[in-house]
Amino acid sequence: MAVTSPSASNARPASLPGSHFDVVVDRTHWMTHGYERPRLTVMLDGSTFFKLSKEGTNVAVFPSTGLLHRAGFSWPDNTERLLKGTALVVEEPLGDGHVVLFANEPMFRGWWRALDRMVLNAVLLGPAM
């Protein structure tokens, strides 16, 4: 029996209570310095999904094909479908600098350690870029 979200539409993501998904990281970007694997499992909650950036760098993206959901509750016909091909972490140019966007709260209490290095790189290396 399929469970359908009563509040979700086909175009808007239903809010996640906290689920684990795989992302693919751009290991050539300065924010991913120190990562050895091309994929990470991250925790995602809420309903904030970023479209892929056309001007900036998509540092960590949810793959558009293959297995995405690892654990936790999600809406397969809504959240998982709308999440594919979106970005978790984006670095965008802004004026003479840049802005780093995380679709989740990477330092939320009880956080997963997968994004620790990326946050540290953004704080320490970002001002020099």
The first five atom37 places (N, CA, C, CB, O) and aatype in JSON, in Angstrom:
{
  "aatype": [12, 0, 19, 16, 15, 14, 15, 0, 15, 2, 0, 1, 14, 0, 15, 10, 14, 7, 15, 8, 13, 3, 19, 19, 19, 3, 1, 16, 8, 17, 12, 16, 8, 7, 18, 6, 1, 14, 1, 10, 16, 19, 12, 10, 3, 7, 15, 16, 13, 13, 11, 10, 15, 11, 6, 7, 16, 2, 19, 0, 19, 13, 14, 15, 16, 7, 10, 10, 8, 1, 0, 7, 13, 15, 17, 14, 3, 2, 16, 6, 1, 10, 10, 11, 7, 16, 0, 10, 19, 19, 6, 6, 14, 10, 7, 3, 7, 8, 19, 19, 10, 13, 0, 2, 6, 14, 12, 13, 1, 7, 17, 17, 1, 0, 10, 3, 1, 12, 19, 10, 2, 0, 19, 10, 10, 7, 14, 0, 12],
  "atom_mask": [
    [1, 1, 1, 1, 1],
    [1, 1, 1, 1, 1],
    [1, 1, 1, 1, 1],
    [1, 1, 1, 1, 1],
    [1, 1, 1, 1, 1],
    [1, 1, 1, 1, 1],
    [1, 1, 1, 1, 1],
    [1, 1, 1, 1, 1],
    [1, 1, 1, 1, 1],
    [1, 1, 1, 1, 1],
    [1, 1, 1, 1, 1],
    [1, 1, 1, 1, 1],
    [1, 1, 1, 1, 1],
    [1, 1, 1, 1, 1],
    [1, 1, 1, 1, 1],
    [1, 1, 1, 1, 1],
    [1, 1, 1, 1, 1],
    [1, 1, 1, 0, 1],
    [1, 1, 1, 1, 1],
    [1, 1, 1, 1, 1],
    [1, 1, 1, 1, 1],
    [1, 1, 1, 1, 1],
    [1, 1, 1, 1, 1],
    [1, 1, 1, 1, 1],
    [1, 1, 1, 1, 1],
    [1, 1, 1, 1, 1],
    [1, 1, 1, 1, 1],
    [1, 1, 1, 1, 1],
    [1, 1, 1, 1, 1],
    [1, 1, 1, 1, 1],
    [1, 1, 1, 1, 1],
    [1, 1, 1, 1, 1],
    [1, 1, 1, 1, 1],
    [1, 1, 1, 0, 1],
    [1, 1, 1, 1, 1],
    [1, 1, 1, 1, 1],
    [1, 1, 1, 1, 1],
    [1, 1, 1, 1, 1],
    [1, 1, 1, 1, 1],
    [1, 1, 1, 1, 1],
    [1, 1, 1, 1, 1],
    [1, 1, 1, 1, 1],
    [1, 1, 1, 1, 1],
    [1, 1, 1, 1, 1],
    [1, 1, 1, 1, 1],
    [1, 1, 1, 0, 1],
    [1, 1, 1, 1, 1],
    [1, 1, 1, 1, 1],
    [1, 1, 1, 1, 1],
    [1, 1, 1, 1, 1],
    [1, 1, 1, 1, 1],
    [1, 1, 1, 1, 1],
    [1, 1, 1, 1, 1],
    [1, 1, 1, 1, 1],
    [1, 1, 1, 1, 1],
    [1, 1, 1, 0, 1],
    [1, 1, 1, 1, 1],
    [1, 1, 1, 1, 1],
    [1, 1, 1, 1, 1],
    [1, 1, 1, 1, 1],
    [1, 1, 1, 1, 1],
    [1, 1, 1, 1, 1],
    [1, 1, 1, 1, 1],
    [1, 1, 1, 1, 1],
    [1, 1, 1, 1, 1],
    [1, 1, 1, 0, 1],
    [1, 1, 1, 1, 1],
    [1, 1, 1, 1, 1],
    [1, 1, 1, 1, 1],
    [1, 1, 1, 1, 1],
    [1, 1, 1, 1, 1],
    [1, 1, 1, 0, 1],
    [1, 1, 1, 1, 1],
    [1, 1, 1, 1, 1],
    [1, 1, 1, 1, 1],
    [1, 1, 1, 1, 1],
    [1, 1, 1, 1, 1],
    [1, 1, 1, 1, 1],
    [1, 1, 1, 1, 1],
    [1, 1, 1, 1, 1],
    [1, 1, 1, 1, 1],
    [1, 1, 1, 1, 1],
    [1, 1, 1, 1, 1],
    [1, 1, 1, 1, 1],
    [1, 1, 1, 0, 1],
    [1, 1, 1, 1, 1],
    [1, 1, 1, 1, 1],
    [1, 1, 1, 1, 1],
    [1, 1, 1, 1, 1],
    [1, 1, 1, 1, 1],
    [1, 1, 1, 1, 1],
    [1, 1, 1, 1, 1],
    [1, 1, 1, 1, 1],
    [1, 1, 1, 1, 1],
    [1, 1, 1, 0, 1],
    [1, 1, 1, 1, 1],
    [1, 1, 1, 0, 1],
    [1, 1, 1, 1, 1],
    [1, 1, 1, 1, 1],
    [1, 1, 1, 1, 1],
    [1, 1, 1, 1, 1],
    [1, 1, 1, 1, 1],
    [1, 1, 1, 1, 1],
    [1, 1, 1, 1, 1],
    [1, 1, 1, 1, 1],
    [1, 1, 1, 1, 1],
    [1, 1, 1, 1, 1],
    [1, 1, 1, 1, 1],
    [1, 1, 1, 1, 1],
    [1, 1, 1, 0, 1],
    [1, 1, 1, 1, 1],
    [1, 1, 1, 1, 1],
    [1, 1, 1, 1, 1],
    [1, 1, 1, 1, 1],
    [1, 1, 1, 1, 1],
    [1, 1, 1, 1, 1],
    [1, 1, 1, 1, 1],
    [1, 1, 1, 1, 1],
    [1, 1, 1, 1, 1],
    [1, 1, 1, 1, 1],
    [1, 1, 1, 1, 1],
    [1, 1, 1, 1, 1],
    [1, 1, 1, 1, 1],
    [1, 1, 1, 1, 1],
    [1, 1, 1, 1, 1],
    [1, 1, 1, 0, 1],
    [1, 1, 1, 1, 1],
    [1, 1, 1, 1, 1],
    [1, 1, 1, 1, 1]
  ],
  "atom_positions": [
    [[0.84, -1.17, 0.0], [0.0, 0.0, 0.0], [0.88, 1.24, 0.0], [-0.95, 0.0, 1.21], [1.77, 1.36, 0.84]],
    [[0.66, 2.13, -0.91], [1.43, 3.37, -1.0], [0.84, 4.42, -0.08], [1.47, 3.89, -2.46], [-0.38, 4.55, 0.03]],
    [[1.7, 5.15, 0.58], [1.28, 6.25, 1.45], [1.43, 7.54, 0.66], [2.1, 6.29, 2.78], [2.49, 7.78, 0.08]],
    [[0.41, 8.36, 0.65], [0.44, 9.61, -0.1], [0.3, 10.78, 0.86], [-0.67, 9.64, -1.17], [-0.56, 10.78, 1.74]],
    [[1.14, 11.77, 0.69], [1.08, 12.96, 1.53], [-0.16, 13.76, 1.19], [2.35, 13.82, 1.37], [-0.38, 14.09, 0.03]],
    [[-0.98, 14.08, 2.18], [-2.17, 14.88, 1.9], [-1.85, 16.33, 1.58], [-3.11, 14.82, 3.08], [-2.64, 17.01, 0.94]],
    [[-0.68, 16.82, 2.02], [-0.36, 18.23, 1.81], [0.57, 18.47, 0.64], [0.26, 18.79, 3.05], [0.84, 19.62, 0.29]],
    [[1.06, 17.42, 0.02], [2.05, 17.59, -1.04], [1.38, 17.7, -2.41], [3.04, 16.42, -1.04], [0.4, 17.01, -2.7]],
    [[1.91, 18.57, -3.22], [1.45, 18.66, -4.59], [2.53, 18.05, -5.47], [1.15, 20.14, -5.01], [3.59, 17.67, -4.98]],
    [[2.27, 17.96, -6.75], [3.26, 17.4, -7.66], [4.46, 18.31, -7.83], [2.63, 17.14, -9.01], [5.54, 17.83, -8.18]],
    [[4.3, 19.62, -7.6], [5.38, 20.56, -7.86], [6.09, 21.04, -6.59], [4.85, 21.74, -8.59], [7.22, 21.53, -6.67]],
    [[5.47, 20.91, -5.43], [6.07, 21.37, -4.17], [6.5, 20.19, -3.33], [5.09, 22.25, -3.39], [5.73, 19.23, -3.17]],
    [[7.72, 20.23, -2.79], [8.17, 19.12, -1.95], [7.46, 19.09, -0.6], [9.67, 19.2, -1.74], [7.23, 20.13, 0.02]],
    [[7.12, 17.89, -0.16], [6.59, 17.72, 1.18], [7.75, 17.8, 2.16], [5.83, 16.35, 1.32], [8.87, 17.4, 1.84]],
    [[7.51, 18.32, 3.32], [8.56, 18.5, 4.32], [9.05, 17.15, 4.84], [8.05, 19.36, 5.48], [8.26, 16.25, 5.12]],
    [[10.36, 17.03, 4.97], [10.98, 15.82, 5.51], [11.18, 15.97, 7.01], [12.33, 15.54, 4.8], [11.6, 17.03, 7.48]],
    [[10.89, 14.92, 7.78], [11.12, 14.99, 9.21], [12.59, 14.75, 9.58], [10.25, 14.0, 9.92], [12.98, 14.98, 10.72]],
    [[13.37, 14.3, 8.64], [14.78, 13.98, 8.86], [15.09, 12.64, 8.24], [0.0, 0.0, 0.0], [14.79, 11.6, 8.82]],
    [[15.67, 12.65, 7.07], [15.98, 11.43, 6.33], [17.4, 11.51, 5.81], [14.99, 11.21, 5.17], [17.99, 12.59, 5.75]],
    [[17.94, 10.38, 5.45], [19.32, 10.32, 4.98], [19.34, 10.02, 3.48], [20.12, 9.25, 5.76], [18.69, 9.08, 3.0]],
    [[20.1, 10.84, 2.76], [20.19, 10.73, 1.31], [21.65, 10.79, 0.88], [19.38, 11.85, 0.63], [22.5, 11.32, 1.59]],
    [[21.92, 10.24, -0.3], [23.26, 10.31, -0.89], [23.39, 11.56, -1.74], [23.56, 9.06, -1.74], [22.46, 11.96, -2.43]],
    [[24.57, 12.18, -1.68], [24.92, 13.28, -2.58], [26.25, 12.95, -3.25], [25.01, 14.63, -1.81], [27.06, 12.2, -2.71]],
    [[26.45, 13.51, -4.42], [27.71, 13.39, -5.15], [28.43, 14.72, -5.0], [27.48, 13.01, -6.67], [27.84, 15.78, -5.22]],
    [[29.71, 14.67, -4.63], [30.47, 15.91, -4.41], [31.44, 16.17, -5.56], [31.24, 15.84, -3.08], [31.98, 15.24, -6.16]],
    [[31.64, 17.44, -5.85], [32.62, 17.87, -6.86], [33.97, 17.94, -6.15], [32.22, 19.27, -7.51], [34.27, 18.93, -5.49]],
    [[34.77, 16.91, -6.29], [36.03, 16.83, -5.55], [37.11, 17.74, -6.11], [36.52, 15.41, -5.55], [38.22, 17.76, -5.58]],
    [[36.82, 18.49, -7.17], [37.78, 19.47, -7.69], [37.58, 20.85, -7.05], [37.66, 19.57, -9.22], [38.41, 21.74, -7.23]],
    [[36.5, 21.03, -6.32], [36.19, 22.32, -5.72], [36.91, 22.48, -4.39], [34.67, 22.48, -5.53], [37.13, 21.49, -3.68]],
    [[37.29, 23.71, -4.05], [38.03, 23.96, -2.81], [37.24, 23.6, -1.56], [38.43, 25.4, -2.74], [37.84, 23.29, -0.53]],
    [[35.92, 23.63, -1.61], [35.13, 23.27, -0.43], [35.18, 21.79, -0.1], [33.7, 23.69, -0.63], [34.87, 21.39, 1.02]],
    [[35.56, 20.98, -1.07], [35.6, 19.53, -0.83], [37.03, 19.03, -0.59], [34.99, 18.79, -2.0], [37.28, 17.83, -0.64]],
    [[37.94, 19.95, -0.33], [39.32, 19.55, -0.03], [39.32, 18.61, 1.18], [40.23, 20.8, 0.24], [38.74, 18.92, 2.22]],
    [[39.96, 17.47, 1.04], [40.03, 16.49, 2.12], [39.04, 15.35, 1.99], [0.0, 0.0, 0.0], [39.16, 14.36, 2.71]],
    [[38.07, 15.47, 1.11], [37.13, 14.36, 0.89], [37.76, 13.34, -0.05], [35.77, 14.87, 0.32], [38.32, 13.71, -1.09]],
    [[37.68, 12.08, 0.32], [38.28, 11.03, -0.5], [37.26, 10.32, -1.37], [38.98, 10.03, 0.37], [37.6, 9.8, -2.43]],
    [[36.02, 10.29, -0.94], [34.98, 9.56, -1.68], [34.13, 10.53, -2.49], [34.1, 8.74, -0.71], [33.92, 11.68, -2.08]],
    [[33.63, 10.08, -3.62], [32.79, 10.96, -4.45], [31.34, 11.07, -3.96], [32.79, 10.46, -5.87], [30.6, 11.93, -4.43]],
    [[30.94, 10.22, -3.01], [29.56, 10.25, -2.5], [29.57, 10.36, -0.98], [28.78, 8.98, -2.94], [30.46, 9.83, -0.31]],
    [[28.57, 11.06, -0.46], [28.38, 11.2, 0.99], [26.92, 10.89, 1.31], [28.76, 12.63, 1.48], [26.04, 11.09, 0.47]],
    [[26.67, 10.41, 2.5], [25.31, 10.28, 3.0], [25.09, 11.41, 3.99], [25.05, 8.87, 3.66], [25.84, 11.56, 4.95]],
    [[24.07, 12.21, 3.74], [23.79, 13.39, 4.57], [22.36, 13.34, 5.09], [24.02, 14.69, 3.76], [21.49, 12.69, 4.51]],
    [[22.13, 14.03, 6.2], [20.78, 14.14, 6.73], [20.12, 15.38, 6.14], [20.8, 14.2, 8.28], [20.73, 16.44, 6.03]],
    [[18.88, 15.23, 5.77], [18.12, 16.34, 5.19], [16.77, 16.4, 5.88], [17.96, 16.18, 3.65], [16.1, 15.39, 6.05]],
    [[16.37, 17.61, 6.26], [15.03, 17.8, 6.81], [14.44, 19.07, 6.2], [15.06, 17.88, 8.36], [15.15, 19.87, 5.6]],
    [[13.15, 19.24, 6.38], [12.49, 20.4, 5.8], [12.11, 20.18, 4.35], [0.0, 0.0, 0.0], [11.98, 19.04, 3.89]],
    [[11.94, 21.28, 3.62], [11.52, 21.18, 2.22], [12.28, 22.17, 1.34], [10.02, 21.42, 2.09], [11.76, 22.61, 0.32]],
    [[13.5, 22.52, 1.74], [14.31, 23.44, 0.94], [15.2, 22.65, 0.0], [15.17, 24.35, 1.85], [16.11, 21.96, 0.43]],
    [[14.92, 22.76, -1.29], [15.73, 22.12, -2.32], [16.22, 23.21, -3.26], [14.92, 21.01, -3.1], [15.44, 24.07, -3.66]],
    [[17.51, 23.2, -3.6], [18.06, 24.21, -4.51], [18.12, 23.67, -5.93], [19.46, 24.64, -4.05], [18.56, 22.54, -6.16]],
    [[17.68, 24.49, -6.88], [17.91, 24.15, -8.29], [19.41, 24.24, -8.54], [17.11, 25.09, -9.26], [20.12, 24.95, -7.84]],
    [[19.88, 23.51, -9.54], [21.3, 23.57, -9.87], [21.67, 24.98, -10.31], [21.65, 22.55, -10.98], [20.93, 25.62, -11.05]],
    [[22.82, 25.44, -9.85], [23.28, 26.79, -10.17], [23.8, 26.85, -11.6], [24.37, 27.23, -9.19], [24.46, 25.92, -12.07]],
    [[23.51, 27.93, -12.28], [24.03, 28.14, -13.63], [25.26, 29.03, -13.62], [22.95, 28.75, -14.54], [26.07, 28.97, -14.54]],
    [[25.42, 29.87, -12.59], [26.56, 30.78, -12.51], [27.6, 30.34, -11.49], [26.08, 32.16, -12.17], [28.79, 30.62, -11.65]],
    [[27.17, 29.66, -10.46], [28.08, 29.23, -9.41], [28.5, 27.79, -9.6], [0.0, 0.0, 0.0], [28.43, 27.24, -10.7]],
    [[28.95, 27.18, -8.51], [29.38, 25.79, -8.53], [28.45, 24.96, -7.68], [30.85, 25.66, -8.04], [28.15, 25.33, -6.54]],
    [[27.99, 23.86, -8.22], [27.18, 22.9, -7.48], [28.14, 21.95, -6.79], [26.17, 22.13, -8.42], [28.61, 20.97, -7.38]],
    [[28.44, 22.23, -5.54], [29.48, 21.51, -4.8], [29.02, 20.11, -4.41], [29.87, 22.29, -3.55], [29.8, 19.16, -4.49]],
    [[27.78, 19.96, -4.0], [27.21, 18.66, -3.64], [25.8, 18.58, -4.22], [27.19, 18.43, -2.08], [24.96, 19.44, -3.94]],
    [[25.55, 17.56, -5.02], [24.25, 17.42, -5.69], [23.64, 16.06, -5.42], [24.39, 17.65, -7.2], [24.34, 15.07, -5.2]],
    [[22.32, 16.03, -5.43], [21.61, 14.77, -5.34], [21.56, 14.19, -6.74], [20.17, 14.96, -4.73], [21.06, 14.86, -7.66]],
    [[22.06, 12.98, -6.95], [22.1, 12.42, -8.3], [20.7, 12.3, -8.9], [22.78, 11.05, -8.3], [19.72, 12.06, -8.19]],
    [[20.62, 12.46, -10.21], [19.31, 12.38, -10.87], [18.91, 10.95, -11.2], [19.33, 13.21, -12.14], [17.76, 10.7, -11.57]],
    [[19.84, 10.02, -11.08], [19.52, 8.61, -11.3], [20.11, 7.78, -10.16], [20.06, 8.12, -12.68], [21.0, 8.22, -9.45]],
    [[19.6, 6.59, -10.01], [20.13, 5.68, -9.01], [19.53, 5.89, -7.63], [0.0, 0.0, 0.0], [18.61, 6.69, -7.44]],
    [[20.08, 5.15, -6.68], [19.6, 5.17, -5.31], [19.96, 6.49, -4.63], [20.18, 4.01, -4.52], [21.1, 6.93, -4.68]],
    [[19.0, 7.09, -4.02], [19.17, 8.36, -3.32], [18.89, 8.22, -1.83], [18.26, 9.43, -3.91], [19.7, 8.63, -0.99]],
    [[17.75, 7.65, -1.5], [17.28, 7.53, -0.13], [18.0, 6.39, 0.58], [15.76, 7.32, -0.09], [18.06, 5.27, 0.06]],
    [[18.55, 6.67, 1.75], [19.27, 5.66, 2.53], [18.51, 5.23, 3.76], [20.63, 6.19, 2.93], [18.45, 4.03, 4.06]],
    [[17.94, 6.16, 4.49], [17.24, 5.82, 5.73], [16.3, 6.96, 6.11], [18.25, 5.53, 6.88], [16.41, 8.07, 5.61]],
    [[15.37, 6.65, 7.0], [14.43, 7.66, 7.46], [13.18, 7.67, 6.59], [0.0, 0.0, 0.0], [13.04, 6.86, 5.68]],
    [[12.29, 8.59, 6.89], [11.02, 8.67, 6.19], [11.06, 9.72, 5.1], [9.88, 8.97, 7.17], [11.55, 10.83, 5.31]],
    [[10.55, 9.37, 3.94], [10.4, 10.34, 2.85], [9.19, 9.94, 2.01], [11.7, 10.42, 1.97], [8.68, 8.82, 2.13]],
    [[8.75, 10.85, 1.18], [7.63, 10.6, 0.29], [8.19, 10.19, -1.07], [6.69, 11.87, 0.16], [8.69, 11.06, -1.79]],
    [[8.14, 8.91, -1.45], [8.75, 8.47, -2.71], [8.18, 9.16, -3.95], [8.57, 6.98, -2.85], [8.92, 9.46, -4.89]],
    [[6.87, 9.42, -3.97], [6.26, 10.03, -5.14], [6.35, 11.55, -5.14], [4.81, 9.63, -5.24], [5.92, 12.21, -6.08]],
    [[6.92, 12.11, -4.08], [7.03, 13.56, -4.01], [8.46, 13.96, -3.7], [6.08, 14.12, -2.94], [9.19, 14.41, -4.59]],
    [[8.87, 13.8, -2.47], [10.18, 14.27, -2.03], [11.31, 13.66, -2.84], [10.38, 13.96, -0.57], [12.16, 14.39, -3.37]],
    [[11.34, 12.36, -2.94], [12.44, 11.7, -3.65], [12.48, 12.09, -5.13], [12.33, 10.18, -3.52], [13.55, 12.31, -5.69]],
    [[11.32, 12.18, -5.74], [11.25, 12.56, -7.16], [11.72, 14.0, -7.37], [9.82, 12.39, -7.7], [12.47, 14.27, -8.31]],
    [[11.29, 14.92, -6.51], [11.65, 16.33, -6.66], [13.09, 16.62, -6.22], [10.7, 17.19, -5.86], [13.68, 17.6, -6.65]],
    [[13.64, 15.77, -5.36], [15.0, 15.97, -4.86], [16.05, 15.61, -5.9], [15.21, 15.14, -3.62], [17.13, 16.2, -5.92]],
    [[15.75, 14.66, -6.77], [16.72, 14.21, -7.77], [17.16, 15.36, -8.67], [16.14, 13.07, -8.62], [16.33, 16.1, -9.2]],
    [[18.48, 15.5, -8.83], [19.01, 16.53, -9.71], [19.02, 17.92, -9.11], [0.0, 0.0, 0.0], [19.16, 18.91, -9.84]],
    [[18.87, 18.03, -7.78], [18.96, 19.33, -7.12], [20.27, 19.4, -6.34], [17.74, 19.57, -6.18], [20.99, 18.41, -6.23]],
    [[20.58, 20.56, -5.79], [21.85, 20.75, -5.1], [21.65, 20.82, -3.59], [22.54, 22.02, -5.59], [20.67, 21.39, -3.1]],
    [[22.59, 20.25, -2.87], [22.63, 20.38, -1.41], [23.5, 21.57, -1.02], [23.16, 19.09, -0.76], [23.15, 22.33, -0.12]],
    [[24.63, 21.73, -1.71], [25.57, 22.82, -1.41], [25.92, 23.53, -2.71], [26.86, 22.27, -0.71], [26.3, 22.9, -3.69]],
    [[25.8, 24.86, -2.69], [26.09, 25.69, -3.86], [27.01, 26.82, -3.43], [24.78, 26.24, -4.51], [26.83, 27.41, -2.36]],
    [[27.99, 27.12, -4.26], [28.85, 28.29, -4.05], [28.56, 29.25, -5.2], [30.39, 27.9, -3.97], [28.83, 28.93, -6.36]],
    [[28.03, 30.43, -4.88], [27.59, 31.41, -5.88], [28.44, 32.67, -5.82], [26.11, 31.76, -5.67], [28.76, 33.14, -4.73]],
    [[28.81, 33.23, -6.98], [29.5, 34.52, -6.96], [28.51, 35.63, -6.59], [30.15, 34.82, -8.34], [27.34, 35.59, -6.96]],
    [[29.01, 36.62, -5.85], [28.18, 37.76, -5.47], [29.1, 38.97, -5.33], [27.39, 37.49, -4.14], [29.88, 39.05, -4.38]],
    [[28.99, 39.9, -6.26], [29.87, 41.07, -6.25], [31.32, 40.64, -6.38], [0.0, 0.0, 0.0], [31.68, 39.89, -7.29]],
    [[32.16, 41.1, -5.45], [33.57, 40.71, -5.45], [33.82, 39.46, -4.63], [34.42, 41.84, -4.92], [34.97, 39.02, -4.51]],
    [[32.79, 38.87, -4.08], [32.95, 37.69, -3.23], [32.08, 36.55, -3.69], [0.0, 0.0, 0.0], [31.78, 36.4, -4.87]],
    [[31.68, 35.75, -2.75], [30.82, 34.61, -3.05], [30.01, 34.23, -1.81], [31.65, 33.41, -3.53], [30.35, 34.62, -0.69]],
    [[28.95, 33.48, -2.04], [28.06, 33.03, -0.98], [28.01, 31.51, -1.04], [26.63, 33.65, -1.12], [27.91, 30.92, -2.11]],
    [[28.07, 30.88, 0.12], [27.96, 29.42, 0.21], [26.58, 29.11, 0.77], [29.1, 28.8, 1.1], [26.21, 29.59, 1.84]],
    [[25.82, 28.29, 0.05], [24.45, 27.94, 0.44], [24.37, 26.46, 0.77], [23.46, 28.29, -0.68], [24.79, 25.62, -0.02]],
    [[23.83, 26.14, 1.93], [23.55, 24.76, 2.33], [22.03, 24.6, 2.38], [24.21, 24.41, 3.72], [21.35, 25.42, 2.98]],
    [[21.5, 23.56, 1.75], [20.06, 23.33, 1.76], [19.59, 22.81, 3.12], [19.67, 22.35, 0.66], [18.4, 22.86, 3.43]],
    [[20.51, 22.31, 3.91], [20.17, 21.85, 5.25], [20.94, 22.68, 6.26], [20.47, 20.33, 5.43], [21.71, 23.56, 5.88]],
    [[20.76, 22.41, 7.52], [21.52, 23.08, 8.59], [22.68, 22.15, 8.95], [20.61, 23.4, 9.86], [22.49, 21.22, 9.73]],
    [[23.88, 22.39, 8.39], [24.97, 21.42, 8.55], [25.49, 21.29, 9.98], [26.1, 21.81, 7.67], [26.12, 20.28, 10.3]],
    [[25.24, 22.26, 10.84], [25.74, 22.18, 12.21], [24.61, 22.0, 13.24], [26.53, 23.43, 12.54], [24.78, 22.3, 14.42]],
    [[23.46, 21.52, 12.79], [22.33, 21.28, 13.67], [22.73, 20.26, 14.74], [21.1, 20.78, 12.87], [23.5, 19.35, 14.47]],
    [[22.19, 20.43, 15.95], [22.55, 19.51, 17.04], [22.34, 18.06, 16.61], [21.71, 19.82, 18.31], [21.35, 17.74, 15.95]],
    [[23.25, 17.22, 16.98], [23.18, 15.82, 16.59], [23.45, 15.61, 15.12], [0.0, 0.0, 0.0], [22.99, 14.63, 14.53]],
    [[24.2, 16.53, 14.5], [24.43, 16.5, 13.07], [25.28, 15.31, 12.65], [25.09, 17.77, 12.62], [25.97, 14.69, 13.46]],
    [[25.2, 15.01, 11.38], [26.06, 14.0, 10.78], [27.39, 14.65, 10.47], [25.42, 13.38, 9.49], [27.44, 15.82, 10.1]],
    [[28.46, 13.92, 10.62], [29.79, 14.46, 10.43], [30.18, 14.59, 8.96], [30.8, 13.6, 11.15], [31.27, 15.08, 8.66]],
    [[29.34, 14.16, 8.06], [29.67, 14.17, 6.63], [29.99, 15.57, 6.11], [28.54, 13.59, 5.83], [30.82, 15.7, 5.2]],
    [[29.37, 16.6, 6.65], [29.57, 17.96, 6.14], [30.53, 18.8, 6.98], [28.25, 18.66, 6.06], [30.76, 19.97, 6.67]],
    [[31.09, 18.23, 8.04], [32.02, 18.98, 8.9], [33.13, 19.64, 8.11], [32.61, 18.07, 9.95], [33.39, 20.83, 8.24]],
    [[33.78, 18.85, 7.29], [34.93, 19.34, 6.52], [34.52, 20.43, 5.54], [35.6, 18.19, 5.77], [35.25, 21.41, 5.34]],
    [[33.35, 20.26, 4.94], [32.87, 21.25, 3.97], [32.59, 22.6, 4.65], [31.61, 20.74, 3.27], [32.91, 23.65, 4.1]],
    [[31.99, 22.56, 5.83], [31.73, 23.78, 6.59], [33.05, 24.43, 7.0], [30.87, 23.49, 7.84], [33.22, 25.64, 6.86]],
    [[33.98, 23.63, 7.48], [35.28, 24.16, 7.89], [36.02, 24.78, 6.7], [36.14, 23.04, 8.51], [36.61, 25.85, 6.83]],
    [[35.99, 24.12, 5.55], [36.61, 24.67, 4.34], [35.95, 25.99, 3.94], [36.53, 23.66, 3.18], [36.64, 26.92, 3.52]],
    [[34.64, 26.07, 4.05], [33.93, 27.31, 3.7], [34.35, 28.45, 4.61], [32.4, 27.1, 3.78], [34.53, 29.58, 4.16]],
    [[34.5, 28.16, 5.9], [34.86, 29.21, 6.87], [36.32, 29.61, 6.73], [34.58, 28.73, 8.29], [36.64, 30.8, 6.73]],
    [[37.22, 28.62, 6.62], [38.65, 28.92, 6.61], [39.2, 29.28, 5.23], [39.4, 27.75, 7.14], [40.03, 30.19, 5.11]],
    [[38.76, 28.57, 4.2], [39.3, 28.81, 2.86], [38.49, 29.84, 2.07], [39.34, 27.51, 2.09], [39.04, 30.52, 1.2]],
    [[37.21, 29.95, 2.37], [36.32, 30.85, 1.63], [36.8, 32.28, 1.51], [0.0, 0.0, 0.0], [36.77, 32.84, 0.42]],
    [[37.23, 32.9, 2.61], [37.67, 34.3, 2.51], [38.87, 34.51, 1.6], [37.99, 34.83, 3.88], [39.09, 35.61, 1.1]],
    [[39.66, 33.48, 1.38], [40.86, 33.61, 0.54], [40.57, 33.36, -0.93], [41.93, 32.64, 1.02], [41.44, 33.57, -1.78]],
    [[39.37, 32.91, -1.25], [39.07, 32.56, -2.65], [38.63, 33.77, -3.44], [37.99, 31.49, -2.71], [38.34, 33.66, -4.63]]
  ]
}
